[in-house]
Amino acid sequence: MEIRMKASIIIVTVFLALILFVSDVMAGDTTELGLPHEVELQVGEIFKVCKSGIVVCPVILSLCDDANIVTSVNTPDGLGFKGVAPGTTLCSVGTAVGPRRLFRVTVH
């Protein structure tokens, strides 16, 4: 009975890992390659992070390296990144579900 239980746990774990991997590949997820998601904005423009489908919301934590270039804002659709000034910075988003996502945001 104990062997059967261990086998069941292993099968379920492998199945869940496979589902997560396939969903990331189908979404064209660049984080599997260790690369941030590229986002380009104009000054004043807002990228709706939650609505993009890259992040499973609600967001617990968002942080941008340079708040003089990009700030995090609340939108009716959830978290957004707003272009403040020209430049490029990295932003990360953590959620209760799924891995932390990294974004390279360029503001023109």
ROMINU-673893 format. One record per residue (C-alpha): residue in one letter; x, y, z. Coordinates in Angstrom, 3 decimals. Example, Ala and Ser with C-alpha at 12.3 -4.5 7.8 and 13.67 -1.06 7.14 Angstrom:
BEGIN
 type       c1       c2       c3
    a   12.300   -4.500    7.800
    s   13.670   -1.060    7.140
This chain:
BEGIN
 type       c1       c2       c3
    m    0.000    0.000    0.000
    e    2.841    2.405    0.828
    i    4.503    1.816   -2.559
    r    1.215    2.486   -4.340
    m    0.824    5.789   -2.417
    k    4.364    6.926   -3.302
    a    3.805    6.068   -6.952
    s    0.564    8.055   -6.984
    i    2.285   11.090   -5.467
    i    5.078   10.924   -8.033
    i    2.627   10.619  -10.929
    v    0.550   13.579   -9.732
    t    3.674   15.717   -9.194
    v    5.000   14.946  -12.681
    f    1.587   15.647  -14.194
    l    1.336   19.066  -12.473
    a    4.877   20.004  -13.542
    l    4.020   19.036  -17.110
    i    0.886   21.187  -17.064
    l    2.857   24.209  -15.833
    f    5.567   23.686  -18.451
    v    3.111   23.263  -21.319
    s    1.084   26.333  -20.303
    d    4.253   28.464  -20.239
    v    5.384   27.167  -23.632
    m    1.954   27.760  -25.172
    a    2.001   31.323  -23.840
    g    5.370   31.916  -25.511
    d    6.921   32.441  -22.085
    t   10.456   33.816  -22.399
    t   11.152   33.357  -18.686
    e   11.917   29.703  -19.414
    l   14.960   31.052  -21.220
    g   15.833   33.412  -18.365
    l   14.769   36.450  -20.404
    p   12.439   39.246  -19.257
    h    9.242   40.072  -21.129
    e    9.871   43.095  -23.365
    v    7.444   46.023  -23.013
    e    7.629   49.305  -24.946
    l    5.674   52.380  -23.874
    q    5.355   56.054  -24.648
    v    5.575   58.623  -21.836
    g    2.177   58.599  -20.089
    e    1.112   55.277  -21.621
    i    0.036   52.397  -19.337
    f    0.766   48.717  -19.946
    k   -1.945   46.630  -18.242
    v    0.065   43.805  -16.670
    c   -2.879   41.762  -15.395
    k   -4.823   42.069  -18.637
    s   -1.767   40.978  -20.690
    g   -2.149   37.378  -19.508
    i    1.550   37.123  -18.613
    v    0.794   37.357  -14.893
    v   -1.913   35.581  -12.929
    c   -3.497   38.269  -10.775
    p   -4.002   39.514   -8.108
    v   -0.461   40.850   -7.773
    i    1.174   40.712   -4.339
    l    4.276   42.753   -5.113
    s    5.530   44.862   -8.013
    l    8.872   46.613   -8.090
    c   10.678   48.637  -10.764
    d   14.396   49.381  -10.528
    d   13.996   53.016  -11.629
    a   10.748   54.719  -10.606
    n   11.858   57.812  -12.564
    i   11.250   55.822  -15.776
    v    8.299   53.532  -14.885
    t    5.867   53.476  -11.980
    s    3.332   50.855  -10.908
    v   -0.270   52.057  -11.067
    n   -3.663   50.589  -10.251
    t   -6.071   50.316  -13.164
    p   -9.643   48.980  -13.330
    d   -8.039   45.826  -14.823
    g   -5.425   45.444  -12.052
    l   -1.725   46.334  -12.036
    g   -0.263   48.553  -14.726
    f    3.158   50.005  -15.582
    k    3.075   53.704  -16.524
    g    5.823   55.299  -18.607
    v    7.139   58.385  -16.794
    a   10.300   59.383  -18.711
    p   12.404   58.001  -21.578
    g   14.719   55.136  -20.660
    t   14.809   51.420  -19.874
    t   14.382   49.652  -16.536
    l   13.561   46.235  -15.138
    c   10.332   45.564  -13.255
    s    9.283   42.401  -11.443
    v    5.844   41.183  -10.468
    g    5.063   38.582   -7.820
    t    1.688   36.891   -7.424
    a    0.104   34.390   -5.090
    v   -0.096   31.948   -8.005
    g    2.799   31.140  -10.298
    p    6.378   32.326  -10.510
    r    7.628   35.905  -10.313
    r    7.718   37.554  -13.745
    l   10.394   39.933  -14.976
    f    9.783   42.755  -17.468
    r   12.226   44.987  -19.347
    v   10.263   48.203  -19.883
    t   11.470   50.744  -22.429
    v    9.839   54.165  -22.464
    h   10.223   56.291  -25.614
